[in-house]
Amino acid sequence: MFTDTVYVRCPMAFSDPEFREPTPGERAEIARLFGGEPPVLVAFVADGGGTEPVSCLIAAEAWAVRQGTFRRSVPE
């Protein structure tokens, strides 16, 4: 779980993420937008449902591991 998220670039739904190091270009993009690199910068490639994988980027102030059941939909 990311906390105090400041930037998200990924589709609303995706699957099979493959995490990687952010590229120098992605680091520069975030630094330009926010005046420096945030404490947490996560990059990954995932299946967004199209013909090609999508490159995703999340910038946040912190992250935490949440144990237990994670509901993917809101109960009615």
Buried (B, 14 or more C-beta within 10 A) or exposed (E): EBEEBBBEBBEEEBEEBEEEEBEEEBBEBBEEEEEEEBEBBBBBBBBBEEEEBBBBBBBBEEBEEEEEEEEEEEEE
